[in-house]
Amino acid sequence: MPQDTIAMFDEHAATYDQTWSAMAPLRDALQLVLDSVFAPLPDDAHVLCVGAGTGAEILALAEHHPGWRFTAVEPSGPMLDVFRGKARTLGIVSRCLFHQGFLDSLAEGQAFDAATAILVSQFVTDSAQRRVFFRDIAHRLRPGGLLASADLACDMGSEAGKRLLEVWFDMMSVSAQARERAKAIYGSQVAVMPPEAMDDILQEGGFDRPVRFFQSGLIHAWFARQALDAR
Ligand SMILES: C[S@@+](CC[C@H](N)C(=O)[O-])C[C@H]1O[C@@H](n2cnc3c(N)ncnc32)[C@H](O)[C@@H]1O
């Protein structure tokens, strides 16, 4: 994981929520379906949230499920601090464990019932490392535990992908001049890959038959069950 990615989140943590506020309707829609994906979880579920950022997914899940506990794994201290502040305001600190670092530095403990990685694995640009990213999550889940993962995905080489990308840039108000640079970033700092390639990475990462449950523009989301014992 390039440290400059984390430094970028450190630098922009204070303004992160405001910067992405225009995308809130997409996040709300993703969250709505995610709630149903996680419906089979028990009332006392323990959820691992990798790349928790400023806490968007945890705050929404915590509100709907008062018995759930959360472990937030986040390498950027400033992003985690923003989340901690919001968790205090909402009175859910006692249900959260805040871990500043990557998943490999989280102490081993009881297996989690479910995990989220929302808009995180796209920053792991090497495909082999991305498989390891998911395998590390799979190892922290109980057998059959649920993963929900979302990433920017697009087959940028296909005609349909190119057209979708233009719609995405329009929605994000990316100027015509900035689009070539944005495309270069999507091929380097952020690994935007075809959705089918993500299906394979999730399976190779230890999850059974991923289901694509959401798409809005470039944001795609999958759920899958941990299947390490089945191998
Ligand atoms: C785009 S933000 C998404 C945050 C939050 N999940 C959300 O949807 O609002 C990505 C977050 O993942 C973190 N991150 C990047 N690479 C990571 C990795 N390998 N493991 C854990 N977190 C990572 C970043 O520091 C950043 O806070």
The ligand as a Gaussian input file, in Angstrom:
#p B3LYP/6-31G(d) Opt

LIG

0 1
 C      -12.432000       6.312000      -0.056000
 S      -12.154000       6.111000       1.663000
 C      -13.640000       5.237000       2.130000
 C      -13.933000       5.359000       3.599000
 C      -15.266000       4.743000       4.028000
 N      -15.227000       3.293000       3.893000
 C      -16.382000       5.330000       3.215000
 O      -16.917000       4.625000       2.358000
 O      -16.706000       6.490000       3.431000
 C      -10.941000       4.812000       1.733000
 C      -10.356000       4.596000       3.113000
 O       -9.617000       3.384000       3.100000
 C       -8.397000       3.580000       3.797000
 N       -7.460000       2.594000       3.226000
 C       -6.753000       2.685000       2.087000
 N       -6.056000       1.559000       1.900000
 C       -6.338000       0.723000       2.920000
 C       -5.936000      -0.597000       3.275000
 N       -5.088000      -1.305000       2.532000
 N       -6.446000      -1.139000       4.408000
 C       -7.305000      -0.440000       5.171000
 N       -7.725000       0.818000       4.884000
 C       -7.244000       1.389000       3.771000
 C       -8.034000       5.018000       3.570000
 O       -7.175000       5.527000       4.566000
 C       -9.401000       5.691000       3.552000
 O       -9.787000       6.153000       4.827000

